[in-house]
Amino acid sequence: MECPSFNACIQKSIHDHWDLPSMTDYGTHTYQYKDVARIIEKLHIILEASGVQHGDKVAICGRNTARWGIAFMATLTYGAVAVPILHEFHPEQIHDVVNHSGAKLLFVGDQVWPKLDAEKMPGLEGVFSNSNDEYKILVARTDKVRYARENLNRLFGEKFPMNFRAKHIKYYEDSSEELAVLNYTSGTTSKSKGVMIPYRALWSNLQFAMEVMGKEVRPGDSVVSLLPMAHMYGMAFEFIFEFIQGVHVYFLTRNPSPVVLLQAMSEIKPRIVIAVPLIIEKIVRKAIFPKIQAPAMRLALMTPFLRDHIKMQIRRKMQKAFGDNFYEIIVGGAALNHDIEVFLQGIGFNYTVGYGATECAPILAYEDWHRFRAGSCGKAAPRMELRIDSRDPRNIPGEILARGMNVMLGYYKNDEATAQTLDADGWYHTGDLGVMDSEGNLYIKGRSKNMLLGANGQNIYPEEIEDKLSSLPLVTECVVIQKGEHLYGLVYSDPDEIKKARLDPSQLKDKMEENRLQLNQIVPAYARLHGIRLMGQEFEKTPKKSIKRYLYTDFPVE
């Protein structure tokens, strides 16, 4: 889609797809593009009558719903700055983000609102329910806010006395360097920071999606929204691209059980699937691996004339699990386990792994599944440069640096963090370590903050050890930490798997010791584990399902 600016793309999409379905809260209500346009106009009236000026902040917090998406689009097309807040944040975090951002209004889901305290967000002038069809008032601290909502229908009728039509739409004309979204990171290594995302970054990410998926994902197609829209990965590639492309987005509205998720995939038949590794790994480990590890199946896979047929059957089963209509699954947000990736490559599964960051809204690297190189996360995205800060970028890991249209303006009210992350030449310092081959394929080795220093000065990348450890029996999740000169593995085991294996606590410890000895045979001497500590519950994670590592660096191991 050719359009001069981001909001112009939204306007053109609504014009072009007026009668098509746009968003559905799965199992309940569907909004056509013309419905979305009408509600956007009503929200513009609320914002204007409430005294919101161009550049003011409007916060949105709640589970993914059509009303969440409409509030987001209305905020940008009015000229205000959207502040998406992850509903999985602790209430105190939500209070902090609202206050730090200086948001004037808050649109909030009914699941989140009871946990919040309006008195702890004194700067808000109004709070509206994001779960109610009418955006009912929850808090009104000014007469303007109360007047805006109570007189909405009258004001709408006065603005459009001859009925509302597509020709009436005229959205805010954004400029490339203007702040569009203030997105607070979920943080695996530190506390949240407010990432200032300009319109150029939204536009560039949209153009990227159009360029790499536009021929395969067409108006009238469907997608399932799995990732939180308050995270840039889900927002950009499960919502913004689809809305502007004329695609029908289904919101599951709550965290679905595996049964509900598979049922939704079967019914909706998404044309593209955006996923984090955890979703893929769970399906493969629980539904596929146990079957192919049976003696009879292992023997069949060693038989040439049976092997290809079995691989095809496995591939078809996995494709059907995701609706059997998708062009490819794009995996991002964290590293894909090596064994899982080898398996997917072996059966010829149509997947690819991308690389992104909130600070780039989010895409940095990608490659289509036909050309994707296993173990990598693609090549530099259009309008982006990538380089490795290393004297030998092909062989010696160095920090991954990025420059281009997707890069943020900086961190909100945090000049120190901005200066540490954006250098004078415009390079964004990702904090990730990687190498790059001669063709430009990027291979991530880990986070620079996570890198450990061995007793003899060796650089130890815990993610590489964790990748191997997580492939061993009964290791569901793991983190490798350092205590003095020794490395330890923190391991969580799925209770269902323990029960199935009929192990008591003592036997489980013995099994972990076997795992440790087996692991130490396949890693360098400086990367061997001195011990394994069993965890009583799952690791705390960010909404994109990355473990919050910083919470466990000082965890006791004895």
C-alpha positions in Angstrom: 0.0 0.0 0.0 1.4 3.3 -1.1 0.7 6.1 1.3 2.8 9.2 2.4 2.5 8.6 6.2 1.4 6.1 8.8 -2.0 7.7 9.6 -2.6 8.1 5.9 -2.2 4.3 5.6 -4.9 3.8 8.3 -7.2 6.2 6.5 -6.7 4.5 3.2 -7.3 1.1 4.6 -10.6 2.1 6.1 -11.7 3.6 2.8 -10.6 0.5 0.8 -12.0 -2.1 3.1 -15.1 -0.3 4.4 -17.4 -3.4 4.3 -14.9 -6.1 5.2 -14.7 -7.6 8.7 -11.8 -6.0 10.6 -11.7 -7.3 14.2 -13.5 -10.1 16.1 -13.5 -10.9 19.8 -13.5 -14.6 19.3 -16.8 -16.2 20.1 -18.6 -12.8 20.5 -18.7 -9.7 18.3 -17.3 -8.7 14.9 -16.5 -5.1 13.9 -16.4 -4.2 10.2 -14.0 -1.5 9.1 -16.9 1.0 8.9 -17.7 0.1 12.5 -14.2 0.8 13.5 -14.2 4.1 11.7 -17.4 5.2 13.5 -16.0 4.3 16.9 -12.7 6.1 16.1 -14.7 9.3 15.4 -16.5 9.0 18.7 -13.3 8.5 20.5 -11.9 11.6 18.7 -14.9 13.5 20.1 -14.1 12.2 23.6 -10.4 13.2 23.3 -11.2 16.6 22.0 -14.0 17.5 24.4 -11.8 16.2 27.3 -9.1 18.7 26.4 -6.5 16.3 25.0 -4.0 18.1 22.8 -1.8 16.8 20.0 1.2 15.1 21.7 -0.6 14.4 24.9 -0.4 10.8 26.3 -3.2 8.3 26.3 -2.6 5.0 28.1 -4.2 1.7 27.1 -4.1 -1.3 29.4 -6.0 -4.6 29.2 -6.1 -8.0 27.4 -6.2 -8.0 23.6 -9.7 -7.0 22.4 -11.1 -5.2 19.4 -11.8 -2.2 21.7 -8.2 -2.1 22.7 -7.2 -2.0 19.1 -9.7 0.7 18.2 -8.6 2.9 21.2 -5.0 2.6 19.9 -5.9 3.6 16.4 -8.1 6.4 17.6 -5.2 7.8 19.7 -2.8 7.9 16.8 -5.2 9.2 14.2 -6.2 12.0 16.6 -2.5 13.0 17.0 -2.0 12.0 20.6 0.7 9.6 21.8 -0.4 6.0 22.6 1.1 4.4 25.8 0.3 0.7 25.6 0.8 -1.0 29.0 1.1 -4.8 29.4 -1.9 -6.0 31.4 0.4 -8.6 33.0 2.4 -5.9 34.7 2.1 -5.8 38.5 -0.4 -3.1 39.5 2.4 -0.9 41.0 4.2 -1.1 37.6 1.0 0.1 35.8 0.7 3.0 38.3 4.4 3.8 37.7 4.0 3.7 33.8 0.9 5.9 33.9 2.6 8.5 36.1 6.0 8.4 34.4 4.4 8.8 31.0 2.2 11.7 32.1 -0.9 10.1 30.6 -4.0 12.3 30.7 -6.5 9.5 30.0 -6.5 5.7 30.6 -8.5 3.1 28.7 -8.4 0.0 30.9 -9.8 -3.6 30.7 -12.2 -4.8 33.3 -9.8 -7.6 34.3 -7.1 -5.0 35.2 -9.1 -2.1 36.7 -10.1 -3.8 40.0 -6.4 -4.2 40.9 -5.6 -0.6 40.3 -5.8 2.4 42.6 -6.9 5.6 40.9 -5.5 7.6 43.9 -2.0 6.4 42.9 -2.4 7.9 39.4 -3.2 11.5 40.3 -2.3 12.9 36.9 -5.1 11.1 35.1 -8.0 13.3 34.2 -10.2 10.4 33.2 -10.4 6.6 33.0 -12.7 4.7 30.6 -13.6 1.0 30.4 -11.9 -0.6 27.5 -14.1 -3.7 27.9 -17.4 -2.0 27.5 -19.0 -1.3 24.1 -19.7 2.3 25.2 -16.3 3.1 26.8 -18.1 3.9 30.1 -16.5 6.4 32.5 -14.7 4.8 35.5 -13.1 8.0 36.8 -13.8 11.6 35.7 -11.7 14.3 37.5 -12.7 17.2 35.3 -16.0 18.5 34.0 -14.7 18.3 30.5 -14.2 14.5 30.7 -17.6 13.9 32.2 -19.3 16.2 29.6 -17.5 14.5 26.7 -18.8 11.0 27.6 -22.3 12.0 28.8 -22.9 14.0 25.6 -21.1 11.8 23.1 -24.1 10.7 21.0 -25.4 14.3 20.7 -21.9 15.6 19.8 -21.5 12.8 17.2 -24.9 13.6 15.7 -24.0 17.3 15.5 -20.7 16.6 13.8 -22.2 14.2 11.2 -25.9 15.3 10.8 -26.3 13.6 7.4 -24.9 10.2 8.6 -21.3 9.2 8.9 -19.5 8.1 5.7 -16.0 7.2 4.6 -15.7 10.6 2.9 -15.9 12.2 6.3 -12.6 10.6 7.5 -9.7 13.0 7.8 -7.0 11.9 10.2 -4.1 13.7 11.8 -1.2 14.2 9.4 1.9 12.8 11.2 5.5 13.6 10.6 8.3 11.1 10.5 10.3 12.2 13.6 7.2 12.8 15.7 6.6 10.6 18.7 3.8 8.1 18.1 4.1 5.4 20.8 5.6 5.4 24.2 6.2 1.7 24.8 7.5 0.4 28.1 9.8 -2.6 27.8 8.9 -5.8 29.7 12.5 -6.2 30.8 14.4 -9.5 31.1 17.6 -7.9 32.6 16.3 -4.7 34.3 13.3 -2.5 35.0 11.1 -1.1 32.3 12.1 1.9 30.3 9.9 4.1 28.1 10.9 3.6 24.5 10.0 6.6 22.3 8.9 5.2 19.0 8.5 7.8 16.2 6.0 7.5 13.3 8.8 6.7 10.9 9.5 3.5 12.8 5.9 2.4 12.7 5.7 3.2 9.0 9.0 1.4 8.2 7.9 -1.7 10.1 4.6 -1.6 8.3 6.3 -1.3 4.9 8.6 -4.2 5.9 5.5 -6.4 6.6 4.0 -5.3 3.3 7.1 -6.2 1.4 7.8 -9.6 2.9 4.2 -10.8 3.5 2.0 -8.6 1.3 1.8 -11.1 -1.5 0.9 -14.0 0.7 -1.5 -12.2 3.2 -4.4 -10.5 1.4 -7.5 -8.5 2.2 -10.2 -10.9 3.6 -7.6 -13.3 5.1 -7.6 -14.1 8.8 -5.1 -14.1 11.6 -5.2 -15.1 15.3 -3.8 -12.5 17.7 -1.7 -14.6 20.2 0.8 -12.0 21.6 -0.1 -9.0 23.7 -0.6 -5.9 21.5 1.1 -3.9 24.2 4.3 -5.6 23.1 5.7 -4.3 19.8 6.1 -7.7 18.3 2.4 -8.5 18.6 1.3 -4.9 17.8 3.3 -4.6 14.6 2.7 -8.0 13.0 -0.5 -9.3 14.5 -2.5 -6.1 14.4 -1.1 -3.0 12.6 0.0 -4.8 9.4 -3.2 -6.8 9.3 -5.5 -3.8 9.9 -3.9 -1.8 7.1 -3.8 -4.8 4.8 -7.5 -5.5 5.2 -7.1 -8.7 7.2 -9.6 -10.0 9.7 -8.0 -10.1 13.2 -9.4 -12.5 15.8 -8.6 -11.7 19.4 -8.9 -14.6 21.8 -9.5 -12.0 24.6 -8.1 -14.2 27.4 -5.2 -16.7 27.8 -6.6 -19.7 26.1 -6.0 -23.3 27.0 -4.2 -25.5 24.4 -7.6 -27.0 23.5 -9.2 -23.6 22.9 -6.2 -22.4 21.0 -6.1 -25.4 18.7 -9.9 -25.1 18.2 -9.5 -21.4 17.3 -6.7 -22.2 14.8 -8.8 -24.9 13.2 -11.9 -22.6 12.8 -10.1 -19.4 11.8 -7.4 -20.9 9.6 -4.9 -18.0 9.9 -2.9 -17.0 6.9 0.2 -16.1 9.0 1.1 -17.2 12.5 3.3 -15.0 14.8 4.6 -17.0 17.7 7.1 -17.1 20.5 9.3 -20.2 20.8 7.4 -21.5 23.8 4.3 -22.2 21.8 6.2 -24.2 19.1 8.4 -26.0 21.6 5.4 -27.2 23.7 3.6 -28.6 20.7 6.7 -30.4 19.5 7.8 -31.7 22.9 4.4 -32.9 24.1 2.6 -33.9 20.9 5.4 -35.0 18.5 8.6 -36.1 20.3 7.0 -38.8 22.5 5.6 -40.5 19.4 8.8 -40.4 17.2 10.9 -41.6 20.1 9.0 -44.9 20.4 11.2 -47.8 19.4 9.0 -48.8 16.4 8.9 -45.2 15.1 12.7 -44.7 15.5 13.3 -47.9 13.5 10.9 -46.7 10.8 12.7 -43.3 10.6 16.0 -45.3 9.9 14.4 -47.0 6.9 14.9 -44.9 3.8 11.6 -45.6 2.0 9.6 -45.0 5.2 11.5 -42.0 6.5 10.3 -39.4 4.0 6.7 -40.5 4.3 6.8 -40.3 8.1 8.4 -36.8 7.9 5.7 -35.7 5.6 3.0 -37.0 7.9 4.5 -35.2 10.9 4.8 -32.0 8.9 1.2 -32.2 7.9 0.1 -32.9 11.5 1.9 -29.8 12.7 0.5 -27.7 9.8 -3.1 -28.8 10.6 -2.6 -27.9 14.3 -2.2 -24.3 13.2 -5.1 -24.3 10.8 -3.5 -25.7 7.7 -3.7 -22.4 5.8 -0.6 -20.4 6.9 2.2 -19.3 4.6 4.7 -19.5 7.4 5.2 -19.3 11.1 7.4 -16.4 12.2 9.1 -17.2 15.5 10.5 -14.3 17.6 10.9 -12.9 21.0 13.5 -15.4 22.2 15.8 -18.1 20.9 14.4 -21.3 19.4 15.8 -24.5 21.0 18.5 -26.1 18.8 17.0 -29.6 18.9 13.5 -28.3 18.1 15.0 -26.3 15.2 16.9 -29.3 13.8 13.6 -31.3 14.0 11.7 -28.6 12.1 14.3 -28.3 9.5 14.4 -32.1 9.1 10.6 -32.3 8.3 10.7 -29.3 6.0 8.4 -27.2 8.2 7.5 -23.7 6.9 8.9 -21.6 9.8 11.4 -18.8 10.1 13.0 -17.0 13.0 13.2 -13.2 13.2 15.0 -10.8 15.5 13.7 -7.6 17.0 13.6 -5.2 19.9 11.1 -2.8 21.3 13.7 -0.1 20.5 13.2 -0.9 16.8 9.4 -1.2 16.8 10.5 -4.1 16.6 12.1 -5.6 13.5 15.9 -5.8 13.0 16.4 -9.0 11.0 14.2 -11.5 9.0 14.4 -14.0 6.1 11.6 -15.8 4.3 11.3 -19.5 5.3 12.3 -20.6 1.8 15.7 -18.9 2.2 16.1 -19.0 6.0 19.3 -20.4 7.3 18.8 -22.7 10.4 20.3 -21.3 13.6 20.2 -17.8 12.3 17.6 -15.1 12.7 17.7 -13.8 9.2 19.3 -10.8 7.5 19.0 -7.1 8.1 15.5 -5.8 7.5 14.8 -3.3 4.8 15.9 0.3 5.8 18.1 -1.2 8.5 21.9 -1.8 8.8 23.4 -4.4 11.2 27.0 -4.8 12.2 28.9 -6.8 14.8 31.3 -4.9 17.1 34.1 -7.4 16.8 37.5 -7.6 15.2 36.3 -10.8 13.5 32.5 -10.6 13.1 32.2 -14.0 11.4 33.9 -15.9 14.2 34.2 -13.8 17.4 30.9 -12.7 19.0 30.5 -9.0 19.4 27.6 -6.7 20.3 25.0 -6.4 17.6 24.6 -2.8 16.5 21.6 -1.5 14.4 21.0 1.7 12.5 18.1 2.9 10.3 14.5 4.0 10.1 13.2 1.6 12.8 15.4 2.9 15.6 13.7 4.7 18.5 14.2 8.4 19.4 15.5 7.4 22.9 14.2 6.6 26.4 11.6 8.9 27.8 12.9 11.2 30.5 16.1 9.1 30.7 19.0 10.8 28.9 21.6 8.6 30.7 20.1 5.4 29.4 19.6 6.9 25.9 23.3 8.0 25.8 24.4 4.5 26.8 22.2 2.9 24.0 22.3 5.3 21.1 25.7 6.5 20.0 26.7 9.7 18.2 26.6 8.0 14.8 23.0 6.7 15.2 23.9 3.1 16.1 21.6 1.4 18.5 23.5 -0.9 20.9 21.3 -3.9 21.3 23.1 -5.5 24.2 22.9 -8.8 22.3 26.0 -10.7 21.2 26.2 -12.3 17.8 28.2 -13.2 14.7 27.3 -12.7 11.0 28.3 -14.9 8.1 29.5 -13.8 4.7 25.9 -13.6 3.3 24.7 -11.4 6.1 22.9 -14.0 8.2 22.8 -13.1 11.9 23.5 -15.6 14.6 22.7 -14.6 18.2 24.9 -15.9 20.9 23.3 -14.3 23.9 22.9 -11.1 25.9 26.1 -9.1 26.7 24.6 -8.5 30.2 24.2 -12.3 30.6 27.8 -13.1 29.5 29.8 -14.7 32.3 33.6 -14.7 32.7 35.3 -18.0 33.3 38.2 -18.5 35.8 40.7 -18.2 33.0 39.1 -15.3 31.2 36.9 -17.3 28.9 33.6 -15.7 27.6 30.8 -18.0 28.7 27.4 -17.6 27.0 24.8 -19.1 29.4 22.1 -19.3 26.7 24.3 -21.8 24.8 24.5 -24.0 27.8 20.8 -23.6 28.6 20.0 -24.7 25.0 21.7 -28.0 25.5 20.5 -28.5 29.1 16.9 -27.9 28.1 17.1 -30.8 25.6 17.8 -33.3 28.4 15.1 -35.4 30.2 12.7 -33.6 32.6 14.2 -30.1 32.0 11.2 -27.9 31.2 12.9 -24.6 31.8 16.4 -23.6 33.0 18.8 -20.8 33.8 22.5 -21.0 34.2 24.1 -18.7 36.8 27.6 -18.2 38.2 28.7 -18.4 41.8 32.4 -17.6 42.2 34.3 -19.8 39.8 31.5 -22.3 39.4 28.4 -22.5 37.1 25.1 -23.9 38.3 21.9 -24.8 36.5 18.5 -23.8 37.9 16.0 -26.2 36.6 12.2 -26.4 36.7 10.6 -29.7 35.8 7.0 -30.1 34.6 5.0 -31.9 37.4 3.1 -33.9 34.8 6.3 -35.2 33.4 7.6 -36.1 36.8 4.4 -37.9 37.6 4.5 -39.7 34.2 8.1 -40.9 34.9 7.0 -42.0 38.5 9.9 -40.3 40.2 10.0 -39.3 43.8 12.1 -36.2 44.9 15.2 -38.2 45.5 15.0 -40.0 42.2 14.4 -36.7 40.4 17.6 -35.3 42.0 19.4 -38.4 40.7 18.0 -37.8 37.2 19.3 -34.2 37.3 22.7 -35.4 38.3 22.7 -37.8 35.3 21.8 -34.8 33.2 24.6 -32.7 34.6 27.2 -35.4 33.9 25.8 -35.9 30.4 25.8 -32.2 29.7 29.4 -31.8 31.0 30.6 -34.3 28.4 29.4 -32.2 25.5 30.3 -28.6 26.6 33.8 -27.1 27.0 35.5 -27.6 30.4 35.0 -24.0 31.3 31.2 -24.3 30.6 30.6 -27.4 32.8 28.0 -27.2 35.6 29.1 -27.7 39.2 25.6 -28.5 40.3 21.9 -28.4 39.4 19.3 -26.8 41.7 15.6 -27.8 41.3 13.1 -25.0 41.3 9.7 -25.4 43.0 7.8 -23.4 40.4 8.1 -21.9 36.9 10.5 -19.0 36.4 8.9 -15.6 36.3 8.6 -14.4 32.7 7.9 -11.3 30.6 4.7 -11.3 28.5 6.7 -12.6 25.5 7.7 -15.6 27.7 11.3 -14.7 28.2 12.6 -15.6 31.7 13.4 -12.5 33.9 17.0 -13.6 34.4 18.0 -10.8 36.7 15.7 -12.2 39.4 17.8 -15.3 39.6 21.4 -14.2 39.4 21.8 -14.3 43.2 19.6 -17.3 43.8 21.0 -19.7 46.5 22.3 -23.0 45.0 23.2 -24.9 48.2 
